[in-house]
Amino acid sequence: MWCGHHNVPEASMNRLNPHVDAALQRVRLAAEQAAERGAEGMGLAALSSGQAKRRDALLSAQFIFRKHQALFSQRFDQSMRQQAADTPSPGGAAAGTSRAAPKVTQWDELSLMDDDQVNTMVATDRIGLALGHQSEWELREVNSYMGDIPGVAEDRHPLRPQAIAQALIEGVNAVTDYADTRQVLVDELTRALSLEMRACYADIAGLFRSRGLRPQDLRVRATAGAVRSGHSMQGATTSGVPLHDSRYATMPGALHPLQGSRAGGLHSMAGGFQGSGHGGYPASGSGAHAGGFGGGFGGGVDPQLMELLRRLAQTPSAGLGGPTTGGSLPTNSQWQGWEGDAGAYVEGAPLVLPPNLIHLHRDELRQAANGSLDHMVIDVVAGLFDQILSDAKLPPLMAQQIARLQLPVLRAALGDRSFFSSRRHPVRRLVNRIATLAAAYDDFTDDPGKSFLALVRELVQDVVSGDFDRMDLYESKLVQLEQFIEDQTSEALKAQGDAAALLERKETELRLQRRYMQQLQQAMANVDMRDFLRDFLTQTWSEVLVHASRHPDLDAALVDRLRQMGRDLVLSVQPKTTPQQRQAFL
């Protein structure tokens, strides 16, 4: 039996961190709820199935799973705890030279593995993606707490969707040995468990929060093999260009090793600085607020720094003069089209990305800022825009528009204490929404991409040239952007027509054609005529009659004439035995 081989040792269970143990209990509860829902779903799917083979497979899988449902839950929990006990400690590699950190295996490096192991790895990744798809934000919040749990690696913790997927597969394998039944159970349980994981991860994050754990601070980490400096990003270089130089953002592969988020977005800010020693930005005056977003930013910004931000926002090309050779910055002429004019873009020609204004004017901003916390915020926002401007997933024309929001975003980060801690911050939502929508367009030189680019250019211009100290400005622009997308989607659906109604109409017409063809074949079975003529009348001409009878623009008289033509064609090929028949035919 599998139990003797896979049982987790009691000592390993006792060594589990109490925070992890409590989280695993919540995951087990979610798995049991998903198992019950999946078992009921298999019965409902069997009742609605139109194929006898599929119905039998679902009913058989439901019967076997109901019989061994307790065994599935037990094996699932044991697998989760086994993975938690086997999770490498973050400091395990540094404890001694004899034990090196495990190497991340790539797909092209797999060796000495049979097909079943490879198939299991592929299935685990696929199920893990399905489980984490609808709980992305909740999973991010759970990940932010894992770094505060001792003995748990941040990127290999036992609560990640891949670990749950592995436990799901092992639980199903314990229930049955039949491959077809396993596949049915995996599909149905994955569908059911994906609906439970959002609430599960949210409860786990609340559990960690109630136990006093703190989310990780926002920090940039480099992958293995990346260039590292002894102190900070400012000292690193790429091709001789320091990281605080704006040209670094336009270099191929710039900041790609940095762990980030989706294309051009600010999702990696989630949870930044919250719960740390610097729990947000200090609010000054009566404008501070604890929750929600009012008409303005919650914290105060030094007037001198605010004046500098406004001046730099009005002159985005300032300080870009000089030759482009010898490692200098590009000239103004190279940035003259960076406002996002799609008409100036030539197909196949290189499109130069805009500069990072925060890096470019970093010294001025740090001089005008008060305190080391503001200096850190300036560097963090500059690094985030470095990543945005160099993201290959973001279209260059849209990157130009997002780059114009650098200083307004910096203003929001400096003055609003909820900027890093809240995922629903209007400034972050606006930038993220623009970047996400931009990835859906393939061409910005023609509609609908051209219209979207024009709208984004208008919205960005209103923010930059207006009073970007007001929070309601960003909220109104976000509403305007969503309304534009809704209208554009409605127009596209109207142009394409109702696909569902069209499909139903075609299906009904095809069914009528098949039925009418069968009736003609039965009626003409005893009529003496050539086979090619019989096929023409029963197949081609029957389709013409059905189509004419259902067409709204054709009258009944035309349909009668078409029927009479078919009858005359049949009579024309019949033998003429009397002079009257031959005379009528002529």
Buried (B, 14 or more C-beta within 10 A) or exposed (E): EEEEEEEBEEEBBEEBBEBBBBBBBBBBBBBBBBBEBBBEBBEEBBEEBEEEEEBEBBBBBBBBBEEBBEBBBBBBBBBBBBBBBEBBEBEBEEEEEEEEEEEEEEEEEEEEEEEEEEEBBEBBBEBBEBBBEBBEBBBBBBBBBBBBBEBBBBEBBBBBBBBBBBBBBBBBBBBBEBEEBBBBBBBBBBBBBBBBBBBBBBBBBEBBBEBEBBBBBBEBEBEEEEEEEEEEBBEBEBEEBBBBBBBBBBBEEBBBBBEBBBBBBBBBBBBBBBBBEBEBBEBEEEBBBEEEBEEBBBBBBBEEBBEBBBEBBEEBBEBBEEEEEEEEBBBEEBBEBBBBBBEEBEEEEEBBBBBBBBBBBBEBBBEBBEEEBBBBBBBBBBBBBBBBBBBEEBBBBBBBBBBBBBBBBBBBBBBBBBBBBBBEBBBBBBBBBBBBBBBEBEEBEEEBBBBBBBBBBEBBBBBBEEEBBBBEBBBBBBEBBEEBBEEBEEEEEEEEEEEEEEEEEEEEBEEBBEEBBEEBBEEBEEEEBEEEBBEBBBEEBBBBBBBBBBEEEEEEEEBEEBBEEBEEBBEEEEEBEEEEEEEEEE
